[in-house]
Amino acid sequence: MSTSAHLPTASELPDETVTDRLIESNRRYAAEFTDPGMDARPVLKVAVVACMDARLDLHAALGLSLGDCHTIRNAGGVVTDDVIRSLTISQRALGTRSIVLVHHTGCGLEKITEGFRDELEEEVGQRPTWAVEAFRDVDQDVRQSMQRVRTSPFLTHRDDVRGFVFDVSTGLMREVDPKATAR
């Protein structure tokens, strides 16, 4: 698992921002970079949809290398209209056939409610057009996301869709049965 331990802390670089530190790291990376000669089509013809949680190192957890998959991340790993958009492009323009959905234990979306939108509207004077997609049962949310993929008319490959819950304490993934009933 990679960490940012090799990067100087903010207190060591008081005049630099986190973005400045990242750009400096990119310069070091680019100095040793060689073009792998790949195109945008994933070698394994798979798209992985996962939560944006910083504790999920998807490539390491799934044994993936650069170029193996398309990775689509958002809060909760929820299949939203924008995820369907990305999956449609991934399949129709770039040849993916399989879809893996990865939610996880201890997700922040389990701790908030759709009332978050009300709070934002009160604070900024404008209601968000998007849904929070908060949930209480991670397995049920995985099943809902699988159903959204399987019923989308825009996706051409809807048979190989599997959903999992990644345990942030153990690193293990547990498959969710799409036909099970909510707890």
Backbone torsions as a table, in degrees:
resi	resn	phi	psi	omega
1	MET	NA	129.2	179.7
2	SER	-88.0	146.1	176.3
3	THR	-131.0	173.1	178.8
4	SER	-93.3	18.9	-176.7
5	ALA	-60.3	-27.1	-179.2
6	HIS	-77.4	-12.7	179.4
7	LEU	-85.5	142.2	176.0
8	PRO	-61.7	147.6	178.6
9	THR	-76.8	164.1	-179.5
10	ALA	-60.1	-35.4	-179.4
11	SER	-69.4	-27.4	177.5
12	GLU	-76.7	-22.9	-179.6
13	LEU	-128.1	70.6	-172.0
14	PRO	-63.9	-24.3	-178.4
15	ASP	-91.3	-5.5	-178.6
16	GLU	-105.1	148.2	175.4
17	THR	-92.0	170.6	174.9
18	VAL	-59.5	-40.3	179.1
19	THR	-61.9	-39.9	176.3
20	ASP	-58.9	-41.9	178.9
21	ARG	-63.8	-41.1	179.4
22	LEU	-65.4	-41.3	178.8
23	ILE	-64.5	-38.8	176.7
24	GLU	-64.3	-40.5	176.3
25	SER	-62.8	-38.4	178.0
26	ASN	-63.4	-38.0	178.5
27	ARG	-61.9	-41.9	177.8
28	ARG	-65.2	-41.8	178.1
29	TYR	-61.1	-48.8	-177.2
30	ALA	-63.8	-30.1	-179.8
31	ALA	-63.2	-26.2	-179.7
32	GLU	-111.1	4.1	-175.0
33	PHE	-74.7	138.6	169.9
34	THR	-127.0	137.4	-179.0
35	ASP	-61.1	121.2	-179.7
36	PRO	-75.1	-6.1	176.2
37	GLY	71.6	28.6	-179.2
38	MET	-97.1	161.1	167.4
39	ASP	-106.1	-172.1	-173.9
40	ALA	-80.8	-5.7	-179.7
41	ARG	-78.8	122.7	-179.4
42	PRO	-67.6	133.4	-177.7
43	VAL	-56.7	-41.2	-177.2
44	LEU	-87.9	0.0	179.0
45	LYS	54.4	42.3	-179.1
46	VAL	-129.7	144.4	172.5
47	ALA	-116.1	133.2	178.9
48	VAL	-111.2	125.0	176.5
49	VAL	-108.3	122.7	-175.1
50	ALA	-144.7	165.8	175.3
51	CYS	-67.7	154.6	179.6
52	MET	-81.3	-1.2	-176.6
53	ASP	-48.5	131.3	-176.0
54	ALA	-67.3	-13.9	179.9
55	ARG	-81.7	-7.8	-177.9
56	LEU	-97.4	108.3	173.6
57	ASP	-98.9	84.1	-171.3
58	LEU	-59.2	-43.6	-178.5
59	HIS	-60.9	-44.6	179.1
60	ALA	-67.6	-44.4	-176.3
61	ALA	-64.6	-31.8	-177.0
62	LEU	-104.5	1.9	179.1
63	GLY	68.2	34.9	-177.5
64	LEU	-96.8	150.7	175.2
65	SER	-115.2	167.1	175.9
66	LEU	-52.6	129.7	177.5
67	GLY	92.2	-7.1	-177.4
68	ASP	-73.9	-35.6	-171.3
69	CYS	-147.1	167.0	165.0
70	HIS	-93.4	137.7	178.8
71	THR	-119.5	122.8	-179.6
72	ILE	-119.2	120.8	-176.2
73	ARG	-126.2	143.0	173.6
74	ASN	-155.6	176.9	178.4
75	ALA	-62.1	118.5	178.7
76	GLY	86.3	-13.4	-174.8
77	GLY	67.6	23.3	-175.1
78	VAL	-75.0	139.2	176.6
79	VAL	-80.6	102.1	178.6
80	THR	-105.6	178.1	176.3
81	ASP	-57.4	-38.2	-178.9
82	ASP	-70.4	-32.8	175.1
83	VAL	-66.5	-43.0	176.2
84	ILE	-59.0	-41.9	176.8
85	ARG	-55.9	-50.9	-178.6
86	SER	-64.6	-42.6	178.6
87	LEU	-64.2	-37.4	178.7
88	THR	-62.6	-45.1	177.3
89	ILE	-65.3	-42.3	179.1
90	SER	-58.0	-43.9	-179.0
91	GLN	-77.3	-54.4	-170.9
92	ARG	-74.1	-33.6	-177.8
93	ALA	-102.3	-22.2	-171.7
94	LEU	-127.6	9.3	165.6
95	GLY	81.6	12.6	178.7
96	THR	-72.9	153.4	-177.3
97	ARG	-125.9	-30.2	-175.9
98	SER	-111.1	151.6	177.8
99	ILE	-131.8	128.8	177.0
100	VAL	-117.7	125.4	178.8
101	LEU	-105.2	132.4	-178.2
102	VAL	-129.5	107.7	168.7
103	HIS	-97.9	-176.3	-179.0
104	HIS	-154.1	164.0	176.8
105	THR	-71.7	153.0	176.1
106	GLY	65.2	31.8	-178.4
107	CYS	-72.3	141.4	178.1
108	GLY	-61.7	-26.4	179.3
109	LEU	-70.7	-12.1	174.6
110	GLU	-81.3	-12.6	-174.4
111	LYS	-103.9	-7.3	178.4
112	ILE	-119.5	174.6	179.7
113	THR	-129.1	176.1	175.8
114	GLU	-64.4	-16.4	175.1
115	GLY	-60.6	-14.8	175.7
116	PHE	-56.0	-36.5	178.4
117	ARG	-65.0	-40.3	177.9
118	ASP	-62.1	-42.4	179.1
119	GLU	-62.2	-42.7	178.2
120	LEU	-63.4	-43.9	179.4
121	GLU	-60.5	-42.0	179.8
122	GLU	-65.3	-38.9	-177.7
123	GLU	-73.5	-45.5	-172.1
124	VAL	-106.7	-8.3	177.3
125	GLY	82.7	11.6	179.2
126	GLN	-144.5	133.6	-179.7
127	ARG	-84.1	132.1	176.9
128	PRO	-61.6	143.9	177.9
129	THR	-82.1	-13.4	-177.1
130	TRP	-98.5	154.2	175.3
131	ALA	-85.8	148.4	177.4
132	VAL	-69.4	-36.2	-177.1
133	GLU	65.1	34.4	175.7
134	ALA	-63.5	155.9	179.2
135	PHE	-151.1	161.6	177.9
136	ARG	-110.7	-24.7	-175.8
137	ASP	-121.6	105.9	-174.9
138	VAL	-61.8	-38.4	179.4
139	ASP	-63.5	-43.2	179.4
140	GLN	-64.1	-36.4	179.1
141	ASP	-68.4	-36.0	174.6
142	VAL	-62.7	-44.5	179.0
143	ARG	-61.2	-41.0	178.3
144	GLN	-62.8	-42.0	179.0
145	SER	-65.0	-41.0	176.9
146	MET	-61.5	-41.9	179.7
147	GLN	-63.6	-39.9	178.4
148	ARG	-62.3	-39.8	177.9
149	VAL	-67.2	-47.3	-175.1
150	ARG	-66.5	-20.1	-178.4
151	THR	-107.1	1.3	-179.7
152	SER	-73.7	124.6	178.9
153	PRO	-71.7	-13.0	-176.8
154	PHE	-83.4	-21.0	-177.8
155	LEU	-91.3	134.0	-177.8
156	THR	-92.5	-21.3	-178.2
157	HIS	-121.6	99.8	-174.9
158	ARG	-120.1	6.2	-177.6
159	ASP	-85.7	-37.3	-178.2
160	ASP	-98.5	72.4	179.5
161	VAL	-122.9	118.2	-179.4
162	ARG	-131.2	146.5	-177.0
163	GLY	-122.5	145.3	-174.8
164	PHE	-139.4	159.0	170.7
165	VAL	-117.9	120.1	177.9
166	PHE	-87.0	127.6	177.9
167	ASP	-88.2	114.2	-175.3
168	VAL	-70.0	-13.5	178.4
169	SER	-89.4	-31.0	-175.9
170	THR	-112.1	-20.8	-176.4
171	GLY	83.9	-3.2	-179.4
172	LEU	-84.7	148.2	175.9
173	MET	-108.4	137.8	178.5
174	ARG	-115.0	128.8	-179.3
175	GLU	-76.6	142.0	178.6
176	VAL	-101.2	127.9	178.0
177	ASP	-73.9	118.2	-177.1
178	PRO	-67.0	-18.5	-176.6
179	LYS	-97.6	-6.7	-179.0
180	ALA	-66.5	155.3	177.6
181	THR	-90.5	155.7	-179.8
182	ALA	-61.4	145.7	178.5
183	ARG	-74.4	NA	NA
